[in-house]
Amino acid sequence: MFYDNGFFMGGMHGIWWIFWLVLIGVIVFYGWGRSSERRRGSRETPHEVLRRRLASGEITTEQYEQRKSLLDRDGGGQA
């Protein structure tokens, strides 16, 4: 009456494998997406960083001009 030739238990075992594979796939997919975003964000040139800091008010116009002239003199960051 309760004997099903192992079909039910085998089916449940297969469902658990699918569940874990999907879960690992989702974690890996989102993990790789996040790390590539961080890499792209860190590719700012020194000139871009300087402009962003001026725009946000972290540095004054005089500090911007001084640092920009140093970068231009050293050739730092212009692609």
Backbone as JSON Lines, residues from 0, in Angstrom:
{"i":0,"aa":"M","n":[0.81,-1.19,0.0],"ca":[0.0,0.0,0.0],"c":[0.86,1.27,0.0]}
{"i":1,"aa":"F","n":[1.9,1.29,0.83],"ca":[2.77,2.46,0.89],"c":[4.03,2.28,0.07]}
{"i":2,"aa":"Y","n":[4.15,1.18,-0.64],"ca":[5.35,0.89,-1.4],"c":[5.2,1.47,-2.8]}
{"i":3,"aa":"D","n":[6.15,2.37,-3.2],"ca":[6.04,3.02,-4.51],"c":[7.28,2.8,-5.37]}
{"i":4,"aa":"N","n":[8.02,1.73,-5.11],"ca":[9.24,1.4,-5.84],"c":[10.3,2.5,-5.73]}
{"i":5,"aa":"G","n":[10.29,3.26,-4.68],"ca":[11.3,4.29,-4.47],"c":[11.07,5.56,-5.26]}
{"i":6,"aa":"F","n":[9.97,5.66,-5.98],"ca":[9.73,6.83,-6.82],"c":[9.57,8.1,-6.0]}
{"i":7,"aa":"F","n":[8.75,8.06,-4.98],"ca":[8.48,9.26,-4.2],"c":[9.75,9.78,-3.53]}
{"i":8,"aa":"M","n":[10.48,8.91,-2.88],"ca":[11.7,9.36,-2.19],"c":[12.76,9.8,-3.19]}
{"i":9,"aa":"G","n":[12.87,9.12,-4.29],"ca":[13.82,9.53,-5.32],"c":[13.44,10.87,-5.91]}
{"i":10,"aa":"G","n":[12.15,11.1,-6.09],"ca":[11.69,12.37,-6.62],"c":[11.97,13.52,-5.68]}
{"i":11,"aa":"M","n":[11.76,13.3,-4.4],"ca":[12.05,14.35,-3.42],"c":[13.54,14.63,-3.36]}
{"i":12,"aa":"H","n":[14.34,13.59,-3.47],"ca":[15.79,13.78,-3.46],"c":[16.22,14.62,-4.66]}
{"i":13,"aa":"G","n":[15.63,14.36,-5.8],"ca":[15.94,15.13,-7.01],"c":[15.53,16.59,-6.87]}
{"i":14,"aa":"I","n":[14.39,16.82,-6.25],"ca":[13.93,18.2,-6.04],"c":[14.9,18.97,-5.16]}
{"i":15,"aa":"W","n":[15.42,18.3,-4.12],"ca":[16.4,18.98,-3.25],"c":[17.68,19.32,-4.01]}
{"i":16,"aa":"W","n":[18.14,18.45,-4.88],"ca":[19.32,18.75,-5.7],"c":[19.06,19.97,-6.58]}
{"i":17,"aa":"I","n":[17.91,20.01,-7.2],"ca":[17.57,21.16,-8.05],"c":[17.51,22.43,-7.22]}
{"i":18,"aa":"F","n":[16.9,22.35,-6.05],"ca":[16.81,23.52,-5.16],"c":[18.2,24.05,-4.83]}
{"i":19,"aa":"W","n":[19.12,23.19,-4.41],"ca":[20.46,23.63,-4.02],"c":[21.25,24.17,-5.22]}
{"i":20,"aa":"L","n":[21.11,23.55,-6.38],"ca":[21.8,24.04,-7.57],"c":[21.3,25.43,-7.97]}
{"i":21,"aa":"V","n":[19.99,25.63,-7.91],"ca":[19.43,26.94,-8.24],"c":[19.9,27.98,-7.22]}
{"i":22,"aa":"L","n":[19.88,27.64,-5.96],"ca":[20.31,28.56,-4.91],"c":[21.78,28.96,-5.1]}
{"i":23,"aa":"I","n":[22.64,28.0,-5.34],"ca":[24.06,28.29,-5.57],"c":[24.23,29.13,-6.83]}
{"i":24,"aa":"G","n":[23.47,28.81,-7.88],"ca":[23.55,29.6,-9.11],"c":[23.16,31.05,-8.89]}
{"i":25,"aa":"V","n":[22.12,31.29,-8.12],"ca":[21.69,32.66,-7.83],"c":[22.76,33.41,-7.04]}
{"i":26,"aa":"I","n":[23.32,32.75,-6.04],"ca":[24.37,33.39,-5.23],"c":[25.58,33.74,-6.09]}
{"i":27,"aa":"V","n":[26.02,32.82,-6.93],"ca":[27.17,33.07,-7.8],"c":[26.86,34.19,-8.78]}
{"i":28,"aa":"F","n":[25.69,34.16,-9.38],"ca":[25.31,35.18,-10.36],"c":[25.35,36.58,-9.74]}
{"i":29,"aa":"Y","n":[24.72,36.73,-8.58],"ca":[24.7,38.04,-7.93],"c":[26.06,38.42,-7.36]}
{"i":30,"aa":"G","n":[26.84,37.44,-6.95],"ca":[28.19,37.72,-6.45],"c":[29.09,38.27,-7.54]}
{"i":31,"aa":"W","n":[29.05,37.68,-8.73],"ca":[29.87,38.17,-9.83],"c":[29.39,39.54,-10.31]}
{"i":32,"aa":"G","n":[28.12,39.77,-10.32],"ca":[27.6,41.08,-10.73],"c":[28.07,42.19,-9.81]}
{"i":33,"aa":"R","n":[28.09,41.95,-8.53],"ca":[28.51,42.96,-7.57],"c":[30.01,43.25,-7.67]}
{"i":34,"aa":"S","n":[30.84,42.23,-7.85],"ca":[32.28,42.46,-7.9],"c":[32.66,43.22,-9.17]}
{"i":35,"aa":"S","n":[31.97,42.96,-10.29],"ca":[32.29,43.69,-11.52],"c":[31.88,45.15,-11.4]}
{"i":36,"aa":"E","n":[30.81,45.44,-10.66],"ca":[30.42,46.84,-10.44],"c":[31.49,47.56,-9.65]}
{"i":37,"aa":"R","n":[32.06,46.89,-8.65],"ca":[33.12,47.52,-7.86],"c":[34.35,47.78,-8.72]}
{"i":38,"aa":"R","n":[34.69,46.86,-9.6],"ca":[35.86,47.07,-10.46],"c":[35.65,48.24,-11.4]}
{"i":39,"aa":"R","n":[34.45,48.35,-11.96],"ca":[34.17,49.47,-12.86],"c":[34.23,50.8,-12.12]}
{"i":40,"aa":"G","n":[33.73,50.84,-10.9],"ca":[33.72,52.06,-10.13],"c":[35.11,52.53,-9.75]}
{"i":41,"aa":"S","n":[36.07,51.63,-9.64],"ca":[37.41,52.0,-9.22],"c":[38.29,52.44,-10.38]}
{"i":42,"aa":"R","n":[37.75,52.53,-11.57],"ca":[38.55,52.89,-12.73],"c":[38.5,54.4,-13.03]}
{"i":43,"aa":"E","n":[38.16,55.19,-12.03],"ca":[38.15,56.63,-12.21],"c":[39.59,57.12,-12.37]}
{"i":44,"aa":"T","n":[39.79,58.04,-13.29],"ca":[41.11,58.63,-13.43],"c":[41.31,59.66,-12.32]}
{"i":45,"aa":"P","n":[42.55,60.02,-12.03],"ca":[42.79,61.05,-11.02],"c":[42.08,62.36,-11.32]}
{"i":46,"aa":"H","n":[42.0,62.72,-12.6],"ca":[41.29,63.96,-12.97],"c":[39.8,63.86,-12.65]}
{"i":47,"aa":"E","n":[39.2,62.69,-12.89],"ca":[37.78,62.51,-12.58],"c":[37.53,62.58,-11.08]}
{"i":48,"aa":"V","n":[38.42,61.97,-10.31],"ca":[38.3,62.04,-8.85],"c":[38.37,63.48,-8.39]}
{"i":49,"aa":"L","n":[39.31,64.22,-8.95],"ca":[39.49,65.63,-8.58],"c":[38.24,66.44,-8.93]}
{"i":50,"aa":"R","n":[37.68,66.23,-10.11],"ca":[36.45,66.95,-10.51],"c":[35.28,66.59,-9.6]}
{"i":51,"aa":"R","n":[35.17,65.31,-9.25],"ca":[34.08,64.87,-8.37],"c":[34.22,65.5,-6.99]}
{"i":52,"aa":"R","n":[35.44,65.57,-6.48],"ca":[35.65,66.16,-5.15],"c":[35.35,67.65,-5.17]}
{"i":53,"aa":"L","n":[35.67,68.34,-6.25],"ca":[35.34,69.76,-6.37],"c":[33.82,69.94,-6.43]}
{"i":54,"aa":"A","n":[33.16,69.12,-7.22],"ca":[31.71,69.23,-7.37],"c":[30.98,68.94,-6.06]}
{"i":55,"aa":"S","n":[31.5,68.03,-5.25],"ca":[30.84,67.71,-3.99],"c":[31.2,68.67,-2.87]}
{"i":56,"aa":"G","n":[32.14,69.57,-3.12],"ca":[32.52,70.56,-2.11],"c":[33.59,70.09,-1.15]}
{"i":57,"aa":"E","n":[34.23,68.97,-1.43],"ca":[35.29,68.47,-0.56],"c":[36.53,69.35,-0.62]}
{"i":58,"aa":"I","n":[36.78,69.93,-1.78],"ca":[37.95,70.81,-1.94],"c":[37.51,72.14,-2.53]}
{"i":59,"aa":"T","n":[38.33,73.15,-2.34],"ca":[38.03,74.48,-2.88],"c":[38.54,74.58,-4.31]}
{"i":60,"aa":"T","n":[38.16,75.65,-4.97],"ca":[38.62,75.89,-6.34],"c":[40.13,76.03,-6.39]}
{"i":61,"aa":"E","n":[40.71,76.71,-5.39],"ca":[42.16,76.88,-5.35],"c":[42.87,75.52,-5.21]}
{"i":62,"aa":"Q","n":[42.35,74.67,-4.31],"ca":[42.93,73.34,-4.14],"c":[42.8,72.53,-5.43]}
{"i":63,"aa":"Y","n":[41.66,72.68,-6.1],"ca":[41.45,71.98,-7.36],"c":[42.5,72.4,-8.38]}
{"i":64,"aa":"E","n":[42.69,73.7,-8.52],"ca":[43.66,74.21,-9.51],"c":[45.08,73.74,-9.19]}
{"i":65,"aa":"Q","n":[45.46,73.76,-7.91],"ca":[46.8,73.31,-7.52],"c":[47.0,71.84,-7.86]}
{"i":66,"aa":"R","n":[46.05,71.04,-7.48],"ca":[46.18,69.6,-7.7],"c":[46.09,69.24,-9.17]}
{"i":67,"aa":"K","n":[45.26,69.97,-9.9],"ca":[45.16,69.72,-11.34],"c":[46.48,70.05,-12.03]}
{"i":68,"aa":"S","n":[47.1,71.16,-11.63],"ca":[48.39,71.51,-12.25],"c":[49.46,70.47,-11.94]}
{"i":69,"aa":"L","n":[49.43,69.89,-10.73],"ca":[50.37,68.83,-10.4],"c":[50.13,67.6,-11.27]}
{"i":70,"aa":"L","n":[48.86,67.25,-11.45],"ca":[48.54,66.09,-12.29],"c":[48.95,66.33,-13.73]}
{"i":71,"aa":"D","n":[48.67,67.54,-14.23],"ca":[49.04,67.86,-15.62],"c":[50.55,67.83,-15.81]}
{"i":72,"aa":"R","n":[51.28,68.34,-14.8],"ca":[52.74,68.37,-14.89],"c":[53.3,66.96,-14.89]}
{"i":73,"aa":"D","n":[52.76,66.11,-14.03],"ca":[53.26,64.74,-13.91],"c":[52.67,63.81,-14.96]}
{"i":74,"aa":"G","n":[51.65,64.26,-15.66],"ca":[50.99,63.4,-16.64],"c":[50.14,62.33,-15.99]}
{"i":75,"aa":"G","n":[49.68,62.6,-14.77],"ca":[48.96,61.59,-14.0],"c":[47.51,61.48,-14.38]}
{"i":76,"aa":"G","n":[47.12,60.35,-14.92],"ca":[45.72,60.03,-15.06],"c":[45.06,60.35,-16.39]}
{"i":77,"aa":"Q","n":[45.64,61.11,-17.24],"ca":[44.98,61.39,-18.52],"c":[45.21,60.22,-19.46]}
{"i":78,"aa":"A","n":[44.14,59.64,-19.92],"ca":[44.23,58.46,-20.8],"c":[44.39,58.87,-22.24]}
